[in-house]
Amino acid sequence: MSFEFGPAHVRRIAPYQAGRPISEVAREFGLDEANIVKLASNENPLGMPESSRRAIEAALADLGRYPDSNGFELKAAIAAKYDVPMDWITLGNGSNDILELAAHALVAPGESIVYSQYSFAVYPLATQGVGARGIEVPSLNYGHDIPAMGRAIEADTKLVFIANPNNPTGTFVPAAELEAFLAQVPPQVVVVLDEAYNEYLAAELQYDSIAWVRRYPNLLVSRTMSKAYGLAGLRVGFAIAQPQLTDLLNRVRQPFNVNSLAQAAAIAALNDREFLERSAQINAAGYRQLTAGFDALGLEYVPSYGNFVLVKVGADDGAGSRVNLALLKQGIIVRPVNGYGLPQWLRISIGLPEENAAFLTALKQALAA
Ligand SMILES: *Cc1c(COP(=O)(O)O)cnc(C)c1O
């Protein structure tokens, strides 16, 4: 073939590697789906809230119609919860959509986007997707080096992505450090503060990023219903920013990007405080369980503020793949992070107590193999 389809910036994109579905692993390794434990995609091990299930059942009758393009009721629920006007909210098909919308709305081809090494894979993907130039700032202790990110901003930088807590490493940037960063970022550079794991933060670490949105017209806070709210399969996320940014994001948004069932389920989940509390409790207990297991096995891990832990499973660059395969054979799905440049590590989503226990038993075997 003497030509190639598509522009160079698209051909250069390495596809996102998702956690492997249970059905696929069952087929490949000849296992029973019922015995497989998936701790690979930072999903809520409780599944979806019962309140969302009921809301979905009630919404089924209207599926012949298009969803509400403006998501009035969901935005009203978000506006009430965070005490912001409705025109400060953008709805996304997952918060992944929000990240893409921000890149599309705010960055032209050839301009630059700043993000950290070992941060969320979607940041470089969104950057490449719009033909922008990624400026990857070396990580500090597996987390964001916020002062270095400030220094990395160039004249053509339009966007900075920060995940707090970070995925896949689980690190956390304290509020004071973020606040200092926001105060010194040039006002024409938009900061996307991706708080996908915010609901898991202990009370003493919680901070009021919405107050910062009121102060900084160049700040966009991104939230998801996929993690603590247990709705990953429905795809709902949202952004809170001042109207100038919200308006731009909505111009590039697909009119019906959040489906009717997702909108109904999200409203129910947002108001389900009991479910959220239970999720955080199970997560905290699971974190103690997993890290005690790692300590017993003498494994290094990165202290995590999310619903997952990054653990070092060997000293050679084949370790992650090797231990991952040994776990898969035992019906345990976790996430290799070679694609992030962390080939000696695996990322383990925190599961139910029995799932964590099954994983630790299998891990011990895998390390001995
Ligand atoms: C999981 C995750 C998201 C996106 O999740 P959605 O399901 O698309 O809402 C965004 N940012 C980070 C850091 C994540 O880990």
PDBQT file of the ligand as one rigid body, heavy atoms in Angstrom, charges set to zero:
ROOT
HETATM    1  C1  LIG A 401     -11.656   5.827  36.144  1.00  0.00    +0.000 C 
HETATM    2  C2  LIG A 401     -11.124   7.202  35.934  1.00  0.00    +0.000 A 
HETATM    3  C3  LIG A 401     -11.797   8.160  35.172  1.00  0.00    +0.000 A 
HETATM    4  C4  LIG A 401     -12.932   7.909  34.250  1.00  0.00    +0.000 C 
HETATM    5  O1  LIG A 401     -13.919   7.140  34.576  1.00  0.00    +0.000 OA
HETATM    6  P1  LIG A 401     -15.269   7.201  33.764  1.00  0.00    +0.000 P 
HETATM    7  O2  LIG A 401     -15.804   5.842  33.934  1.00  0.00    +0.000 OA
HETATM    8  O3  LIG A 401     -14.996   7.550  32.340  1.00  0.00    +0.000 OA
HETATM    9  O4  LIG A 401     -16.053   8.274  34.442  1.00  0.00    +0.000 OA
HETATM   10  C5  LIG A 401     -11.283   9.431  35.072  1.00  0.00    +0.000 A 
HETATM   11  N1  LIG A 401     -10.159   9.759  35.683  1.00  0.00    +0.000 NA
HETATM   12  C6  LIG A 401      -9.479   8.891  36.413  1.00  0.00    +0.000 A 
HETATM   13  C7  LIG A 401      -8.231   9.332  37.081  1.00  0.00    +0.000 C 
HETATM   14  C8  LIG A 401      -9.922   7.584  36.540  1.00  0.00    +0.000 A 
HETATM   15  O5  LIG A 401      -9.205   6.703  37.227  1.00  0.00    +0.000 OA
ENDROOT
TORSDOF 0
